[in-house]
Amino acid sequence: MRVGLLRAVGAATAVYGLVVAARPELLAKPSGLVDDDGRTAPATRIALRPLAWRDAASGLAILCAPRDGTALRTAALVRIAADFGDAALLGASLPGRGTRRKAVAVSLGWGALSVVGLLATGRED
């Protein structure tokens, strides 16, 4: 397991989650969930905030878990499930083919980083 890589993913995820919780438009705009004027509807803002808090919580779990043992592995698996779930759901539901492709690529990329961190062997971080 590459603890340093997992911790970096956790930190980035936690920060991103907190920022999006405060400003949901940062996720809404690249996801195509804005109106023609680029504004995020109140209902969309409400719907995105729980996702942001999920990301913040899962990232913090990765950061706070002990270096070895099941807690870090479990936190990483939760993060992987969230990222791969996002890829499947957003890839099937976001407006616009290009938007869906980008969302899938980003979600799979972050999930893959966690998979690598979890499965990598060799020198310990």
DRENDREN-797509 format. One line per field, with one value per residue: residue number from 1; residue in one letter; x, y, z of N, C-alpha, C, O, CB in turn. Coordinates in steps of 0.2 Angstrom, whole numbers. Glycine has a CB too. Example, Ala and Ser with C-alpha at 12.3 -4.5 7.8 and 13.67 -1.06 7.14 Angstrom:
n <- (1; 2)
res <- (A; S)
nu <- (66; 64)
nv <- (-28; -11)
nw <- (39; 35)
cau <- (62; 68)
cav <- (-22; -5)
caw <- (39; 36)
cu <- (66; 64)
cv <- (-16; 0)
cw <- (39; 39)
ou <- (71; 67)
ov <- (-17; 6)
ow <- (42; 40)
cbu <- (57; 70)
cbv <- (-22; -3)
cbw <- (45; 29)
END
This chain:
n <- (1; 2; 3; 4; 5; 6; 7; 8; 9; 10; 11; 12; 13; 14; 15; 16; 17; 18; 19; 20; 21; 22; 23; 24; 25; 26; 27; 28; 29; 30; 31; 32; 33; 34; 35; 36; 37; 38; 39; 40; 41; 42; 43; 44; 45; 46; 47; 48; 49; 50; 51; 52; 53; 54; 55; 56; 57; 58; 59; 60; 61; 62; 63; 64; 65; 66; 67; 68; 69; 70; 71; 72; 73; 74; 75; 76; 77; 78; 79; 80; 81; 82; 83; 84; 85; 86; 87; 88; 89; 90; 91; 92; 93; 94; 95; 96; 97; 98; 99; 100; 101; 102; 103; 104; 105; 106; 107; 108; 109; 110; 111; 112; 113; 114; 115; 116; 117; 118; 119; 120; 121; 122; 123; 124; 125)
res <- (M; R; V; G; L; L; R; A; V; G; A; A; T; A; V; Y; G; L; V; V; A; A; R; P; E; L; L; A; K; P; S; G; L; V; D; D; D; G; R; T; A; P; A; T; R; I; A; L; R; P; L; A; W; R; D; A; A; S; G; L; A; I; L; C; A; P; R; D; G; T; A; L; R; T; A; A; L; V; R; I; A; A; D; F; G; D; A; A; L; L; G; A; S; L; P; G; R; G; T; R; R; K; A; V; A; V; S; L; G; W; G; A; L; S; V; V; G; L; L; A; T; G; R; E; D)
nu <- (4; 3; 4; 7; 2; -12; -15; -13; -23; -33; -32; -34; -46; -54; -52; -57; -70; -75; -74; -83; -94; -96; -97; -106; -107; -95; -94; -106; -105; -94; -101; -111; -123; -130; -140; -144; -138; -128; -130; -132; -146; -156; -161; -152; -140; -143; -144; -131; -123; -123; -116; -103; -100; -100; -88; -79; -79; -75; -62; -56; -57; -48; -36; -36; -35; -26; -10; -8; -18; -35; -44; -38; -38; -52; -57; -51; -57; -70; -69; -65; -76; -85; -80; -80; -94; -98; -93; -101; -114; -114; -110; -120; -130; -128; -130; -126; -114; -100; -98; -102; -92; -80; -83; -84; -70; -63; -68; -65; -51; -48; -52; -44; -32; -33; -35; -22; -14; -19; -16; -3; 13; 30; 42; 38; 28)
nv <- (-6; 11; 23; 37; 41; 38; 47; 59; 59; 58; 71; 80; 77; 80; 93; 98; 94; 102; 115; 114; 112; 124; 132; 127; 129; 127; 114; 112; 120; 114; 102; 104; 108; 120; 135; 143; 156; 153; 151; 143; 133; 135; 122; 113; 117; 113; 99; 96; 98; 88; 78; 84; 85; 71; 68; 76; 70; 57; 59; 65; 54; 45; 53; 53; 40; 26; 22; 8; -6; -10; 1; 11; 5; 2; 15; 19; 10; 15; 27; 24; 16; 27; 36; 27; 24; 37; 39; 30; 34; 48; 47; 41; 51; 65; 80; 81; 74; 76; 82; 72; 62; 69; 69; 56; 52; 60; 55; 41; 43; 48; 38; 27; 32; 30; 16; 12; 17; 9; -4; -5; -12; -14; -2; 6; 21)
nw <- (0; -4; 6; 6; -6; -5; 5; -1; -11; -2; 5; -6; -10; 1; 3; -9; -8; 3; -2; -13; -6; 0; -12; -23; -37; -43; -46; -52; -64; -73; -75; -82; -77; -76; -79; -95; -93; -86; -72; -57; -52; -37; -32; -38; -32; -19; -21; -24; -13; -3; -10; -10; 4; 6; -1; 6; 19; 16; 11; 23; 31; 25; 27; 41; 46; 53; 48; 44; 43; 44; 44; 36; 23; 22; 21; 9; 0; 1; -4; -17; -22; -22; -31; -43; -43; -46; -59; -66; -63; -67; -79; -86; -85; -85; -94; -111; -122; -122; -109; -101; -104; -99; -86; -82; -85; -76; -64; -65; -66; -53; -45; -49; -45; -31; -31; -36; -25; -15; -19; -23; -21; -13; -9; 6; 10)
cau <- (0; 6; 1; 7; -3; -18; -16; -13; -29; -38; -32; -37; -54; -57; -52; -62; -77; -76; -74; -89; -100; -97; -98; -108; -107; -89; -95; -112; -103; -91; -105; -117; -129; -132; -145; -141; -134; -122; -132; -134; -152; -156; -162; -146; -135; -145; -143; -124; -120; -122; -110; -97; -99; -97; -81; -75; -79; -71; -55; -54; -56; -41; -31; -35; -35; -20; -6; -9; -24; -42; -47; -36; -40; -59; -58; -49; -62; -76; -67; -65; -83; -89; -78; -83; -101; -99; -92; -107; -120; -114; -109; -127; -136; -126; -132; -121; -109; -93; -98; -102; -85; -76; -85; -82; -63; -61; -70; -61; -44; -47; -53; -38; -26; -34; -33; -15; -12; -21; -13; 4; 18; 36; 44; 33; 29)
cav <- (0; 17; 27; 44; 42; 38; 53; 64; 58; 60; 78; 83; 75; 83; 101; 99; 93; 108; 120; 113; 112; 131; 135; 121; 130; 125; 107; 112; 122; 109; 96; 106; 109; 127; 137; 147; 161; 150; 151; 136; 134; 133; 115; 110; 118; 109; 92; 95; 99; 81; 75; 88; 83; 64; 69; 79; 65; 51; 62; 65; 47; 43; 57; 52; 33; 24; 20; 1; -9; -10; 8; 15; 1; 3; 22; 19; 7; 19; 32; 20; 15; 34; 38; 23; 26; 44; 38; 26; 38; 54; 45; 40; 55; 72; 83; 82; 69; 79; 83; 65; 59; 72; 67; 49; 52; 63; 50; 35; 44; 48; 31; 23; 34; 26; 9; 11; 18; 3; -11; -5; -15; -11; 2; 9; 28)
caw <- (0; -4; 11; 4; -12; -2; 9; -6; -13; 3; 6; -12; -10; 7; 1; -15; -5; 7; -7; -17; -1; 0; -18; -28; -44; -45; -48; -57; -71; -78; -76; -87; -72; -75; -84; -101; -91; -82; -65; -54; -48; -30; -31; -40; -26; -13; -22; -25; -7; 0; -13; -8; 11; 6; -3; 12; 24; 14; 11; 29; 33; 22; 30; 48; 47; 55; 42; 42; 46; 40; 43; 30; 18; 21; 19; 2; -3; 1; -9; -24; -23; -23; -38; -48; -44; -49; -66; -69; -63; -70; -87; -89; -83; -86; -101; -116; -122; -120; -102; -98; -105; -95; -79; -82; -85; -70; -59; -65; -64; -45; -42; -51; -40; -25; -32; -36; -19; -11; -21; -25; -16; -14; -3; 10; 10)
cu <- (4; 2; 1; 3; -10; -20; -16; -20; -35; -38; -35; -44; -57; -57; -57; -69; -79; -78; -81; -95; -101; -99; -100; -107; -100; -89; -101; -109; -100; -96; -111; -124; -131; -137; -141; -137; -129; -124; -134; -141; -152; -156; -155; -140; -137; -143; -135; -120; -119; -116; -103; -96; -97; -90; -76; -74; -75; -64; -52; -53; -50; -36; -30; -34; -27; -16; -7; -15; -30; -45; -45; -38; -48; -60; -56; -54; -68; -75; -68; -72; -87; -86; -80; -90; -102; -98; -98; -113; -120; -113; -115; -132; -134; -128; -126; -116; -102; -93; -98; -95; -80; -77; -83; -74; -60; -62; -66; -54; -43; -48; -47; -32; -27; -33; -26; -12; -13; -17; -6; 8; 25; 38; 38; 34; 30)
cv <- (6; 23; 35; 46; 43; 44; 59; 65; 60; 68; 82; 83; 79; 91; 102; 99; 99; 114; 120; 114; 120; 134; 129; 122; 128; 117; 108; 115; 117; 103; 98; 107; 116; 129; 141; 153; 159; 150; 144; 137; 132; 125; 111; 111; 114; 102; 91; 95; 92; 77; 78; 86; 76; 64; 71; 74; 59; 53; 62; 59; 44; 46; 55; 44; 31; 21; 13; -1; -8; -4; 11; 11; 2; 10; 23; 16; 11; 24; 30; 19; 22; 36; 34; 23; 32; 43; 35; 31; 44; 53; 44; 45; 63; 74; 84; 77; 71; 80; 76; 62; 62; 70; 60; 49; 55; 58; 44; 37; 45; 42; 27; 25; 30; 19; 7; 12; 12; -3; -11; -8; -12; -7; 6; 17; 30)
cw <- (0; 0; 9; -2; -10; 2; 5; -9; -8; 5; 0; -12; -4; 5; -4; -12; -1; 3; -11; -12; 0; -6; -23; -35; -47; -48; -54; -64; -75; -79; -80; -83; -71; -80; -90; -99; -87; -74; -63; -50; -41; -28; -33; -34; -20; -14; -23; -18; -3; -3; -11; -1; 11; 4; 3; 17; 22; 13; 18; 33; 31; 26; 38; 50; 49; 48; 40; 46; 42; 39; 37; 23; 16; 19; 12; -2; -4; -4; -16; -26; -25; -30; -44; -49; -47; -57; -69; -69; -67; -78; -90; -88; -85; -93; -105; -116; -120; -112; -98; -98; -100; -88; -78; -81; -79; -64; -59; -64; -56; -42; -43; -47; -34; -26; -32; -29; -14; -13; -22; -19; -17; -8; 0; 10; 17)
ou <- (9; -2; -4; 0; -14; -25; -20; -23; -39; -43; -39; -48; -62; -62; -61; -73; -85; -82; -85; -100; -107; -103; -96; -107; -99; -85; -101; -112; -102; -94; -115; -129; -133; -138; -135; -132; -125; -119; -137; -141; -147; -153; -154; -137; -132; -140; -133; -115; -113; -112; -98; -90; -93; -86; -71; -69; -71; -59; -47; -48; -46; -31; -25; -33; -23; -19; -7; -17; -30; -48; -49; -40; -50; -65; -60; -56; -72; -79; -70; -74; -91; -91; -82; -93; -107; -102; -100; -116; -125; -115; -116; -137; -139; -128; -121; -113; -99; -88; -95; -93; -76; -72; -80; -71; -56; -58; -64; -50; -38; -44; -45; -29; -22; -30; -23; -8; -9; -15; -3; 7; 26; 36; 33; 39; 31)
ov <- (6; 26; 38; 51; 47; 47; 63; 70; 64; 71; 86; 87; 82; 94; 107; 103; 101; 118; 125; 116; 122; 139; 127; 118; 127; 115; 104; 112; 116; 99; 93; 106; 117; 126; 141; 154; 163; 149; 140; 141; 127; 123; 106; 106; 111; 98; 85; 92; 91; 74; 74; 84; 74; 61; 69; 73; 57; 49; 60; 58; 41; 43; 55; 43; 34; 19; 12; 1; -5; -2; 14; 14; 3; 11; 26; 18; 11; 26; 33; 20; 22; 38; 36; 23; 33; 46; 37; 31; 46; 56; 44; 45; 67; 70; 86; 75; 67; 78; 76; 59; 59; 68; 59; 45; 52; 56; 42; 33; 42; 40; 23; 21; 28; 16; 3; 8; 10; -7; -16; -7; -8; -8; 8; 19; 36)
ow <- (4; -3; 9; -2; -11; 1; 6; -9; -10; 5; 1; -13; -5; 7; -3; -14; -2; 4; -11; -14; 0; -6; -28; -39; -53; -52; -58; -69; -81; -84; -81; -86; -65; -85; -90; -103; -84; -70; -67; -45; -39; -24; -30; -33; -17; -10; -21; -17; 0; 0; -10; 1; 15; 7; 4; 20; 26; 15; 19; 37; 35; 28; 40; 56; 46; 44; 34; 51; 36; 34; 33; 18; 11; 14; 8; -7; -9; -8; -21; -32; -30; -34; -49; -55; -51; -61; -74; -74; -71; -82; -96; -92; -86; -98; -103; -111; -116; -109; -93; -94; -97; -84; -72; -77; -76; -60; -54; -61; -54; -38; -39; -45; -31; -21; -29; -27; -10; -8; -23; -13; -22; -2; -3; 11; 18)
cbu <- (-5; 7; 3; 15; -2; -19; -9; -8; -31; -36; -24; -34; -55; -53; -45; -61; -77; -71; -68; -89; -98; -91; -92; -115; -107; -83; -97; -117; -99; -85; -108; -118; -129; -125; -150; -147; -139; -116; -137; -129; -157; -161; -168; -143; -136; -152; -146; -121; -123; -128; -111; -98; -105; -101; -80; -78; -86; -74; -55; -59; -62; -41; -33; -42; -37; -20; 2; -2; -25; -47; -45; -28; -39; -62; -54; -42; -64; -77; -60; -61; -87; -87; -70; -81; -104; -94; -86; -108; -122; -108; -104; -129; -138; -119; -136; -118; -109; -92; -105; -107; -83; -76; -93; -84; -60; -64; -78; -62; -43; -52; -59; -37; -26; -41; -36; -12; -15; -28; -17; 7; 18; 37; 49; 33; 22)
cbv <- (0; 20; 27; 45; 37; 32; 54; 64; 51; 57; 80; 81; 68; 82; 103; 94; 87; 109; 121; 106; 109; 134; 139; 119; 138; 125; 102; 117; 128; 107; 94; 101; 105; 132; 142; 149; 166; 154; 156; 134; 129; 137; 112; 113; 126; 109; 91; 100; 104; 77; 75; 95; 84; 61; 73; 85; 63; 49; 68; 70; 43; 44; 64; 54; 28; 19; 21; -3; -6; -15; 12; 15; -7; 2; 27; 16; 0; 22; 35; 14; 12; 39; 38; 16; 26; 49; 34; 20; 40; 58; 40; 34; 55; 73; 89; 89; 66; 85; 87; 60; 60; 80; 68; 45; 57; 70; 49; 32; 51; 53; 28; 25; 41; 27; 6; 16; 24; 2; -13; 3; -22; -7; 8; 7; 31)
cbw <- (6; -12; 18; 2; -17; 2; 14; -11; -16; 10; 6; -18; -9; 13; -1; -20; -1; 12; -12; -21; 6; 3; -21; -26; -45; -39; -43; -54; -70; -75; -69; -92; -66; -75; -81; -106; -87; -83; -64; -49; -52; -26; -35; -47; -24; -12; -29; -29; -2; 0; -21; -8; 15; 0; -9; 15; 26; 7; 7; 34; 31; 15; 30; 51; 41; 60; 44; 44; 53; 43; 50; 30; 19; 28; 23; 1; 0; 8; -8; -24; -17; -18; -38; -47; -37; -46; -67; -65; -56; -68; -87; -85; -77; -85; -100; -115; -129; -123; -100; -102; -112; -95; -78; -88; -91; -68; -59; -72; -67; -42; -45; -58; -39; -22; -39; -41; -16; -12; -28; -26; -17; -20; -6; 18; 7)
END
